[in-house]
Amino acid sequence: MAVTIYDVAKKAGVGIGTVSRAINNSPKISSQTKAKVDHAIRELKYQPHALAQGLARKRTNMVAIIVPVFTGYFYLELLRGIQQEISKYQYDLLLFSVDQTEKTELFLKRTLQERKVDGVLLISLAISDNYVKKFVNTQFPIVLIDSDHRELDSLTVENEQGAYLATKHLINLGHTRIGIIDAQLKSIPAKMRLEGYQKALRDHKIQYNRRYLVISDSDIEKDGFNREAGYAAMKQLLQIDEDRPTAVFVASDIQAAGAIKAIKECGLNIPEDISVIGFDDIELAQYMGLSTVRQPMYEMGKLAVQILMKKIAGEESKPVKKRFETRLVIRDSCDYVRTV
C-alpha cells in the first residue's frame, strides 16, 4: 500500500500537522524536528500529493494550458518540454483545447473567477487587451507561448524569419515559381510564415502569385497543421497546368508529409520536379529527408514553465520576453539547383 502522511508521522514520532509544516517549509518548526521528518520521508520514500501541498499553502499546484489542438507535432513536442519541467515542481496540468477566440476568453474568464489553477500557459493564441488588463491587475501569472503581448511574459519564435530563410533558400537554388502551403491564418504562426514568404519574394524581385498560395483546411475546428490538409493542398497546386510551382514552402513538417505523398502519387520526383521545404524539424522530418526550418519546441516548453513558476513564487515582476531564432536544416527534398 502507498505510504501516507500518517506513516511518516508515526515514524518520526510527531503529529501529522508537524509533518505538513515540515513538507511546506513552515517557519513554525525547529530545524531539528524538520530534519527528523525529512529523514522519515526519505526512509519511507513518501511522495507528498501535489494538491495537498498546495492547499496547505493556499495553492492548487495546478497549471492550466490553453492550446488550439493537442494532436499537432509542434504542440506535442512543446507539451513534452512542459511536462518534463513541471514535474520537477510537483505540479499537475489541466489541458484545454480551443478553436475560437470566444472559447479562449471563456477559459480565461473561468480561470480568473474560479482560481482552480495557480497560473496559465497560453499557446499560439491571441489574448485581448481587456483580458491582459484583468491578468495584470489581479497579478495572476500567465505566460504566452508562440504569441506575444507587450505587458505579458511571452516566448515567441522568429516565424517570419524562418519562412524567409526557407523561401530564400529555394530562390538561391534557382526557383522563381514557389508555392506555399499554409495553415489557417487565424493561427499567429501561420500568418507570420506567410509574411516571411512574401517578404523573401519581394526582396528578390519575384512577383507574388496568389494562385501559389493554398490555405489548408477550411474546417473552423482545425488549424490546418495536419497531414491530410497538406495532401489536399498539394493536390490543388498540382492542378495548375501552366506555370506550376517548381518548389513549395510548407508551413509545417506534418503538412509537408502529406504534400510529399501527393507529389509521389502524381509520378513526380523530389527534388528534380518539385522541391519541398517544411517548418518545425520534427523527428519524422529526418526520416523523410525533408529540408526544413528548425524551431526549439521542447526548449520553449521548459523555459515557459520556469518563468511561470517564478511568477507564481513572486520572484519576477517585469514581463520576460524571449524570442527564439530558427535555422535551416538542409536535407534531400530541395538539394537541387534548378537551371531551367
VEXGU-395153 format. One record per atom (N, C-alpha, C): residue in one letter; x, y, z. Coordinates in steps of 0.05 Angstrom, whole numbers, padded with zeros to 5 digits, always signed. Last residue first. Layout:
N
AXYZ...
***
This chain:
340
V+00333+00511-01306V+00314+00519-01327V+00288+00528-01314T+00363+00498-01263T+00377+00514-01283T+00358+00522-01306R+00363+00489-01194R+00347+00489-01218R+00360+00507-01238V+00398+00447-01153V+00399+00474-01165V+00384+00473-01191Y+00378+00414-01095Y+00379+00412-01124Y+00378+00440-01136D+00353+00395-01045D+00382+00397-01051D+00387+00394-01081C+00304+00387-01024C+00308+00411-01041C+00337+00416-01046S+00304+00339-00997S+00280+00347-01011S+00282+00373-01027D+00349+00323-00967D+00348+00316-00995D+00325+00329-01011R+00365+00379-00924R+00366+00350-00930R+00360+00346-00960I+00383+00429-00880I+00381+00422-00908I+00385+00391-00911V+00353+00470-00838V+00365+00444-00837V+00361+00432-00866L+00359+00537-00815L+00354+00519-00836L+00368+00492-00831R+00332+00561-00753R+00355+00556-00771R+00347+00535-00792T+00307+00614-00710T+00304+00589-00725T+00329+00585-00742E+00308+00642-00644E+00315+00642-00672E+00310+00614-00684F+00260+00663-00597F+00278+00642-00606F+00283+00644-00636R+00254+00713-00551R+00248+00707-00579R+00269+00686-00589K+00226+00732-00492K+00246+00715-00504K+00237+00708-00532K+00213+00772-00438K+00209+00770-00467K+00232+00753-00478V+00177+00780-00379V+00200+00767-00392V+00194+00764-00421P+00155+00837-00344P+00149+00816-00364P+00175+00806-00376K+00176+00844-00275K+00175+00854-00303K+00169+00831-00322S+00178+00806-00232S+00158+00827-00234S+00155+00837-00262E+00189+00744-00199E+00192+00760-00223E+00170+00781-00223E+00176+00716-00153E+00204+00723-00157E+00209+00741-00181G+00128+00693-00139G+00131+00722-00134G+00160+00731-00138A+00116+00642-00152A+00131+00646-00127A+00135+00675-00120I+00094+00652-00202I+00077+00641-00180I+00089+00645-00153K+00140+00667-00229K+00117+00686-00226K+00099+00677-00203K+00169+00621-00229K+00180+00644-00215K+00158+00665-00210M+00135+00589-00259M+00140+00582-00231M+00152+00605-00216L+00139+00615-00309L+00114+00614-00295L+00117+00608-00265I+00193+00604-00323I+00184+00632-00319I+00158+00633-00303Q+00191+00548-00326Q+00210+00561-00308Q+00201+00590-00302V+00154+00541-00368V+00148+00531-00341V+00166+00545-00320A+00183+00563-00411A+00157+00574-00403A+00149+00566-00375L+00226+00528-00415L+00231+00556-00406L+00205+00569-00397K+00201+00481-00434K+00215+00481-00409K+00218+00510-00398G+00180+00499-00484G+00163+00488-00463G+00176+00489-00436M+00227+00513-00511M+00207+00533-00506M+00188+00524-00483E+00251+00463-00517E+00264+00483-00500E+00244+00506-00493Y+00216+00439-00554Y+00220+00427-00528Y+00231+00448-00508M+00223+00473-00600M+00197+00469-00587M+00200+00459-00558P+00260+00511-00633P+00265+00496-00608P+00240+00491-00591Q+00256+00497-00703Q+00250+00514-00681Q+00252+00498-00655R+00284+00492-00768R+00283+00482-00741R+00275+00504-00721V+00257+00482-00829V+00266+00503-00811V+00263+00493-00783T+00281+00432-00877T+00261+00445-00860T+00274+00468-00845S+00281+00376-00920S+00293+00401-00913S+00272+00417-00897L+00270+00309-00907L+00257+00335-00911L+00274+00358-00902G+00277+00255-00903G+00297+00270-00918G+00287+00298-00925M+00244+00228-00871M+00234+00234-00897M+00254+00248-00915Y+00274+00227-00825Y+00269+00201-00838Y+00257+00205-00866Q+00272+00280-00810Q+00298+00268-00817Q+00295+00242-00832A+00218+00287-00797A+00230+00302-00819A+00256+00289-00829L+00203+00262-00750L+00196+00250-00775L+00211+00262-00799E+00216+00300-00710E+00232+00276-00714E+00227+00262-00741I+00209+00366-00739I+00200+00344-00721I+00217+00319-00727D+00221+00418-00760D+00241+00397-00756D+00232+00378-00734D+00191+00466-00773D+00190+00453-00747D+00214+00436-00741F+00174+00464-00841F+00179+00482-00818F+00173+00466-00793G+00200+00447-00907G+00179+00449-00886G+00187+00468-00864I+00205+00444-00977I+00218+00451-00952I+00196+00456-00931V+00215+00413-01040V+00197+00417-01017V+00214+00424-00992S+00215+00417-01111S+00229+00417-01086S+00210+00424-01063I+00197+00377-01165I+00187+00396-01145I+00204+00394-01120D+00232+00348-01197D+00208+00361-01209D+00197+00383-01190E+00276+00337-01162E+00281+00344-01190E+00257+00358-01203P+00277+00321-01108P+00270+00349-01114P+00271+00356-01144I+00221+00284-01126I+00230+00305-01107I+00260+00301-01103N+00182+00271-01184N+00205+00266-01167N+00211+00290-01150L+00115+00247-01197L+00136+00267-01198L+00158+00261-01178G+00069+00216-01196G+00092+00207-01212G+00114+00227-01214C+00030+00230-01162C+00028+00241-01189C+00052+00233-01206E+00047+00209-01115E+00025+00197-01128E+00021+00206-01156K+00086+00247-01101K+00095+00220-01110K+00072+00205-01124I+00054+00289-01085I+00073+00293-01107I+00080+00266-01118A+00027+00268-01040A+00012+00277-01064A+00030+00279-01089K+00069+00260-01005K+00053+00237-01014K+00038+00244-01039I+00085+00312-00997I+00103+00294-01010I+00088+00269-01020A+00041+00332-00968A+00047+00343-00994A+00065+00324-01010G+00044+00303-00920G+00021+00299-00938G+00027+00309-00966A+00092+00325-00902A+00090+00296-00905A+00066+00289-00924A+00078+00378-00896A+00097+00371-00917A+00096+00341-00922Q+00048+00377-00850Q+00035+00383-00875Q+00052+00374-00899I+00090+00366-00816I+00069+00346-00819I+00052+00351-00843D+00122+00412-00820D+00132+00387-00830D+00110+00366-00834S+00089+00472-00843S+00096+00453-00822S+00105+00427-00834A+00083+00503-00889A+00084+00517-00863A+00090+00498-00839V+00125+00494-00944V+00102+00484-00929V+00105+00493-00900F+00143+00518-01006F+00148+00521-00978F+00123+00513-00963V+00159+00486-01065V+00138+00492-01047V+00149+00495-01018A+00175+00492-01135A+00183+00489-01107A+00160+00498-01089T+00153+00502-01182T+00175+00482-01183T+00186+00477-01155P+00083+00511-01196P+00107+00516-01179P+00128+00494-01182R+00064+00514-01265R+00061+00501-01239R+00086+00507-01223D+00054+00538-01315D+00070+00552-01295D+00065+00541-01267E-00007+00506-01327E+00016+00522-01337E+00029+00536-01314D-00040+00477-01289D-00029+00466-01313D-00004+00480-01322I-00051+00462-01224I-00043+00485-01241I-00029+00475-01266Q-00055+00418-01194Q-00075+00421-01215Q-00070+00446-01233L-00019+00421-01154L-00012+00405-01177L-00032+00407-01200L-00047+00450-01116L-00025+00463-01130L-00017+00448-01155Q-00082+00409-01099Q-00093+00434-01111Q-00071+00448-01127K-00047+00373-01076K-00064+00365-01099K-00074+00389-01114M-00031+00404-01033M-00012+00398-01054M-00026+00389-01079A-00078+00404-01002A-00067+00429-01012A-00048+00425-01035A-00083+00350-00988A-00103+00363-01004A-00093+00389-01017Y-00035+00344-00957Y-00040+00328-00980Y-00060+00341-00999G-00044+00380-00915G-00021+00384-00933G-00024+00368-00959A-00088+00356-00891A-00090+00383-00902A-00068+00389-00922E-00066+00309-00873E-00088+00308-00893E-00091+00335-00907R-00029+00327-00834R-00020+00313-00858R-00041+00313-00880N-00038+00393-00807N-00041+00364-00806N-00035+00352-00834F-00055+00449-00792F-00029+00437-00788F-00032+00407-00785G-00106+00469-00794G-00092+00464-00819G-00065+00451-00816D-00137+00474-00750D-00120+00497-00756D-00104+00493-00782K-00207+00460-00744K-00180+00452-00748K-00163+00476-00755E-00257+00481-00741E-00248+00466-00718E-00220+00456-00721I-00268+00502-00791I-00262+00521-00769I-00251+00507-00744D-00242+00478-00850D-00257+00470-00826D-00249+00487-00802S-00209+00488-00890S-00229+00509-00885S-00246+00503-00861D-00146+00467-00899D-00169+00463-00882D-00186+00488-00878S-00092+00511-00919S-00102+00484-00912S-00127+00486-00895I-00088+00554-00972I-00092+00553-00943I-00105+00526-00936V-00040+00564-01020V-00062+00547-01012V-00064+00546-00982L-00013+00605-01069L-00019+00603-01040L-00043+00585-01036Y-00009+00611-01123Y+00011+00594-01110Y+00007+00591-01080R-00044+00649-01138R-00051+00622-01144R-00032+00602-01130R-00019+00697-01127R-00039+00688-01108R-00047+00659-01113N+00047+00709-01132N+00025+00698-01148N+00005+00685-01128Y+00093+00761-01130Y+00076+00743-01114Y+00052+00735-01131Q+00152+00765-01168Q+00124+00773-01166Q+00108+00752-01150I+00214+00779-01141I+00197+00758-01153I+00168+00765-01147K+00255+00809-01117K+00242+00819-01142K+00226+00797-01157H+00273+00794-01069H+00287+00783-01092H+00273+00788-01118D+00239+00818-01034D+00267+00826-01032D+00283+00815-01056R+00191+00791-01047R+00194+00820-01053R+00224+00827-01054L+00202+00739-01028L+00196+00744-01056L+00201+00773-01064A+00208+00751-00973A+00230+00739-00988A+00226+00743-01018K+00156+00768-00961K+00179+00787-00959K+00203+00777-00975Q+00126+00721-00967Q+00121+00744-00984Q+00144+00764-00984Y+00148+00691-00924Y+00149+00681-00952Y+00146+00704-00971G+00133+00722-00880G+00162+00717-00886G+00166+00708-00915E+00077+00719-00884E+00091+00745-00887E+00120+00742-00893L+00070+00665-00873L+00062+00676-00899L+00076+00703-00904R+00087+00665-00821R+00103+00650-00841R+00095+00658-00869M+00048+00695-00794M+00076+00705-00796M+00092+00691-00817K+00004+00660-00800K+00003+00687-00811K+00031+00699-00815A+00021+00616-00771A+00014+00613-00800A+00015+00640-00813P+00026+00637-00718P+00050+00627-00733P+00045+00625-00763I-00030+00650-00708I-00009+00671-00710I+00016+00661-00724S-00085+00627-00742S-00062+00619-00727S-00040+00640-00731K-00118+00646-00779K-00125+00653-00752K-00102+00646-00733L-00102+00624-00826L-00088+00648-00818L-00098+00660-00792Q-00088+00554-00828Q-00108+00576-00825Q-00095+00601-00814A-00025+00542-00862A-00048+00535-00845A-00068+00558-00844D+00000+00537-00930D-00001+00549-00904D-00025+00538-00888I+00043+00526-00980I+00020+00513-00967I+00020+00522-00937I+00065+00561-01035I+00065+00560-01005I+00039+00546-00996G+00111+00558-01092G+00085+00557-01078G+00088+00557-01048I+00149+00593-01136I+00150+00580-01109I+00122+00581-01097R+00184+00603-01187R+00155+00595-01184R+00153+00579-01158T+00237+00606-01183T+00222+00632-01184T+00192+00627-01181H+00297+00574-01162H+00267+00574-01165H+00256+00602-01165G+00351+00572-01151G+00342+00579-01178G+00312+00579-01183L+00367+00568-01100L+00370+00543-01117L+00360+00548-01145N+00352+00615-01079N+00381+00612-01085N+00386+00587-01102I+00298+00603-01071I+00306+00623-01092I+00335+00620-01100L+00303+00568-01028L+00292+00559-01054L+00299+00578-01077H+00323+00604-00990H+00339+00581-00998H+00329+00570-01025K+00281+00639-00985K+00306+00649-00996K+00323+00626-01006T+00245+00606-00958T+00239+00616-00985T+00264+00626-00999A+00272+00598-00909A+00264+00575-00926A+00260+00584-00955L+00278+00650-00890L+00302+00634-00895L+00296+00611-00914Y+00224+00664-00884Y+00241+00680-00902Y+00266+00663-00910A+00209+00630-00844A+00196+00627-00870A+00213+00642-00891G+00241+00651-00802G+00244+00623-00811G+00233+00619-00839Q+00222+00703-00797Q+00249+00699-00805Q+00253+00671-00816E+00170+00692-00779E+00174+00706-00804E+00202+00702-00815N+00181+00665-00730N+00166+00652-00752N+00171+00665-00779E+00218+00663-00684E+00221+00680-00707E+00208+00667-00731V+00175+00651-00629V+00195+00641-00648V+00195+00660-00672T+00167+00672-00560T+00160+00671-00588T+00183+00659-00605L+00140+00682-00499L+00161+00666-00513L+00152+00663-00542S+00125+00731-00451S+00120+00720-00478S+00144+00706-00489D+00089+00762-00401D+00112+00745-00407D+00106+00730-00433L+00056+00823-00422L+00056+00797-00410L+00082+00782-00417E+00053+00871-00449E+00050+00872-00420E+00053+00844-00406R+00057+00860-00504R+00077+00877-00491R+00076+00876-00461H+00050+00794-00525H+00036+00818-00516H+00056+00834-00499D+00049+00737-00569D+00063+00759-00555D+00044+00781-00547S+00063+00667-00580S+00046+00691-00582S+00059+00713-00566D+00090+00623-00563D+00084+00626-00592D+00064+00648-00597I+00060+00631-00501I+00079+00615-00517I+00071+00616-00546L+00053+00672-00445L+00045+00667-00473L+00068+00651-00487V+00036+00661-00379V+00058+00662-00398V+00047+00655-00425I+00011+00689-00319I+00005+00678-00345I+00029+00681-00363P-00011+00698-00253P+00011+00691-00271P+00001+00678-00297F-00046+00755-00234F-00049+00726-00238F-00029+00717-00259Q-00054+00807-00217Q-00027+00795-00214Q-00028+00764-00216T-00098+00834-00229T-00101+00814-00208T-00074+00800-00201N-00079+00867-00270N-00090+00879-00246N-00092+00859-00223V-00063+00828-00309V-00043+00846-00297V-00054+00858-00270F-00111+00804-00321F-00090+00788-00310F-00069+00805-00297K-00141+00848-00341K-00151+00833-00318K-00128+00816-00305K-00109+00864-00385K-00113+00883-00362K-00122+00868-00337V-00116+00820-00417V-00090+00827-00408V-00092+00845-00383Y-00170+00825-00429Y-00162+00804-00411Y-00133+00807-00401N-00167+00871-00462N-00185+00870-00439N-00177+00849-00419D-00134+00857-00504D-00124+00877-00484D-00142+00877-00459S-00138+00786-00515S-00147+00813-00519S-00136+00831-00497I-00090+00741-00541I-00105+00749-00518I-00113+00779-00521A-00081+00688-00588A-00081+00716-00581A-00097+00721-00556L-00043+00628-00584L-00069+00641-00584L-00066+00670-00576S+00000+00594-00574S-00007+00600-00602S-00035+00613-00604I-00020+00581-00508I-00003+00573-00531I-00015+00579-00558L-00012+00600-00444L-00029+00604-00467L-00013+00600-00492L-00012+00576-00381L+00005+00576-00405L-00014+00578-00429V-00026+00603-00317V-00036+00595-00343V-00013+00596-00364G-00032+00586-00246G-00022+00601-00269G-00031+00589-00295D-00059+00556-00209D-00041+00578-00199D-00030+00595-00222V-00129+00540-00212V-00101+00537-00220V-00085+00560-00210K-00178+00556-00197K-00172+00528-00192K-00143+00521-00201R-00205+00606-00198R-00179+00603-00185R-00172+00574-00178E-00252+00624-00220E-00253+00600-00203E-00227+00596-00187Q-00239+00672-00248Q-00261+00671-00229Q-00259+00648-00209L-00196+00661-00281L-00195+00683-00263L-00216+00682-00241T-00216+00616-00309T-00191+00615-00294T-00189+00637-00273R-00260+00636-00335R-00264+00616-00315R-00239+00614-00297K-00234+00671-00371K-00253+00682-00352K-00257+00662-00329L-00205+00635-00402L-00191+00655-00386L-00209+00667-00364F-00247+00607-00425F-00229+00593-00407F-00213+00613-00390L-00269+00649-00456L-00286+00635-00436L-00268+00620-00416E-00228+00662-00490E-00236+00682-00469E-00254+00669-00448T-00229+00616-00522T-00205+00624-00508T-00212+00642-00484K-00279+00620-00545K-00274+00598-00526K-00249+00604-00510E-00273+00664-00578E-00293+00665-00557E-00288+00644-00536T-00235+00646-00615T-00228+00667-00596T-00247+00668-00572Q-00235+00574-00623Q-00245+00601-00629Q-00237+00621-00607D-00217+00527-00605D-00215+00531-00634D-00225+00559-00642V-00180+00495-00551V-00200+00515-00561V-00196+00518-00591S-00170+00452-00498S-00167+00456-00526S-00188+00475-00537F-00135+00450-00438F-00159+00459-00451F-00154+00464-00480L-00109+00412-00384L-00107+00419-00413L-00135+00427-00424L-00075+00421-00326L-00102+00419-00337L-00101+00429-00365L-00023+00387-00291L-00032+00403-00313L-00062+00399-00319D+00012+00393-00227D-00004+00378-00247D-00014+00398-00268Y+00077+00396-00197Y+00052+00408-00206Y+00038+00390-00226Q+00128+00387-00178Q+00106+00371-00167Q+00079+00385-00173Y+00170+00409-00203Y+00157+00426-00183Y+00133+00412-00170K+00185+00373-00240K+00205+00380-00220K+00192+00396-00197S+00144+00373-00276S+00145+00350-00257S+00165+00356-00235I+00154+00414-00310I+00135+00419-00288I+00135+00396-00268E+00190+00392-00348E+00199+00412-00329E+00180+00415-00305Q+00160+00354-00375Q+00185+00346-00364Q+00194+00366-00343Q+00116+00384-00393Q+00112+00363-00374Q+00138+00355-00360I+00142+00419-00430I+00127+00430-00407I+00124+00408-00385G+00163+00383-00467G+00181+00401-00452G+00167+00412-00427R+00114+00363-00486R+00134+00345-00474R+00154+00361-00457L+00090+00407-00508L+00079+00396-00483L+00098+00376-00470L+00122+00411-00553L+00121+00433-00534L+00111+00423-00507E+00109+00364-00579E+00136+00368-00571E+00138+00390-00550L+00054+00374-00588L+00063+00350-00573L+00091+00354-00563Y+00055+00419-00620Y+00044+00421-00593Y+00052+00397-00576F+00079+00399-00666F+00091+00422-00653F+00081+00422-00624Y+00044+00359-00682Y+00070+00351-00673Y+00084+00374-00658G-00024+00363-00659G-00003+00372-00676G+00025+00365-00665T-00063+00349-00621T-00052+00329-00639T-00029+00337-00656F-00087+00387-00591F-00068+00370-00577F-00053+00352-00596V-00098+00457-00608V-00102+00429-00612V-00082+00413-00596P-00092+00508-00581P-00111+00504-00603P-00118+00475-00607V-00092+00512-00509V-00078+00506-00534V-00098+00502-00556I-00076+00526-00445I-00097+00531-00465I-00083+00531-00492I-00064+00496-00385I-00053+00501-00411I-00076+00504-00431A-00059+00512-00316A-00076+00509-00339A-00060+00514-00365V-00031+00479-00261V-00027+00499-00282V-00045+00492-00305M-00034+00468-00191M-00044+00462-00218M-00038+00485-00236N-00030+00478-00138N-00009+00463-00151N-00018+00452-00178T-00063+00512-00110T-00075+00487-00121T-00054+00468-00132R-00050+00543-00047R-00046+00540-00076R-00058+00514-00085K-00046+00549+00007K-00067+00564-00007K-00061+00565-00037R-00011+00514+00027R+00000+00540+00020R-00020+00558+00006A-00044+00470+00032A-00031+00480+00056A-00019+00508+00052L-00057+00461-00021L-00077+00471-00003L-00065+00482+00023G-00008+00440-00040G-00017+00466-00049G-00038+00478-00031Q-00005+00390-00016Q+00015+00410-00010Q+00005+00438-00017A-00049+00367-00042A-00049+00370-00013A-00029+00391-00004L-00032+00366-00095L-00055+00382-00088L-00056+00387-00058A+00013+00331-00093A+00017+00359-00101A-00007+00377-00092H+00028+00289-00039H+00010+00295-00062H+00010+00325-00068P+00094+00267-00025P+00071+00285-00018P+00054+00290-00043Q+00117+00205-00021Q+00114+00226-00041Q+00089+00243-00034Y+00165+00170+00018Y+00139+00183+00017Y+00139+00205-00004K+00204+00133+00032K+00201+00141+00004K+00173+00153+00000L+00219+00123+00083L+00193+00111+00074L+00188+00116+00045E+00266+00152+00086E+00266+00124+00092E+00242+00110+00081R+00248+00204+00074R+00268+00191+00056R+00267+00161+00061I+00214+00214+00116I+00204+00216+00089I+00222+00200+00070A+00250+00212+00159A+00228+00192+00158A+00217+00191+00129H+00281+00257+00148H+00294+00231+00149H+00272+00209+00146D+00243+00297+00153D+00256+00293+00127D+00268+00265+00126V+00234+00294+00209V+00212+00288+00190V+00224+00281+00162K+00284+00309+00228K+00274+00283+00236K+00251+00275+00216A+00288+00361+00207A+00308+00341+00199A+00298+00313+00205K+00247+00385+00236K+00245+00383+00207K+00264+00362+00197T+00269+00384+00287T+00244+00369+00282T+00241+00365+00252Q+00313+00418+00279Q+00317+00391+00289Q+00293+00373+00282S+00290+00466+00265S+00307+00453+00245S+00311+00423+00253S+00221+00473+00286S+00250+00474+00290S+00265+00459+00269I+00170+00510+00256I+00180+00484+00262I+00210+00486+00265K+00148+00554+00230K+00138+00547+00257K+00147+00519+00265P+00161+00563+00179P+00180+00573+00199P+00172+00565+00227S+00151+00507+00135S+00139+00527+00153S+00160+00537+00173N+00158+00473+00090N+00179+00491+00100N+00169+00514+00117N+00121+00435+00079N+00117+00461+00067N+00136+00482+00077I+00139+00391+00108I+00138+00389+00079I+00136+00416+00066A+00132+00412+00160A+00159+00405+00151A+00160+00404+00120R+00076+00416+00163R+00093+00441+00165R+00121+00436+00155S+00063+00362+00159S+00054+00381+00138S+00071+00406+00139V+00085+00343+00206V+00095+00333+00181V+00088+00352+00158T+00053+00370+00243T+00082+00376+00242T+00094+00366+00216G+00005+00346+00232G+00008+00375+00228G+00037+00383+00226I+00012+00294+00250I+00011+00299+00221I+00013+00329+00214G+00063+00293+00303G+00036+00294+00293G+00036+00300+00263V+00119+00246+00311V+00106+00273+00312V+00078+00271+00302G+00153+00204+00300G+00145+00209+00327G+00133+00236+00331A+00168+00187+00250A+00183+00210+00261A+00175+00216+00290K+00131+00146+00243K+00159+00140+00241K+00176+00162+00254K+00082+00174+00246K+00088+00153+00265K+00118+00147+00266A+00087+00209+00202A+00084+00220+00229A+00092+00199+00250V+00088+00172+00160V+00111+00189+00165V+00111+00200+00194D+00037+00150+00165D+00061+00133+00168D+00086+00149+00174Y+00007+00195+00153Y+00005+00183+00180Y+00028+00164+00185I+00016+00203+00100I+00027+00223+00119I+00026+00212+00148T+00030+00138+00072T+00014+00161+00078T+00028+00180+00097V+00050+00095+00019V+00057+00107+00045V+00041+00133+00048A+00006+00047-00010A+00021+00072-00012A+00027+00083+00016M+00017-00024+00000M+00000+00000+00000M+00017+00025+00000
***
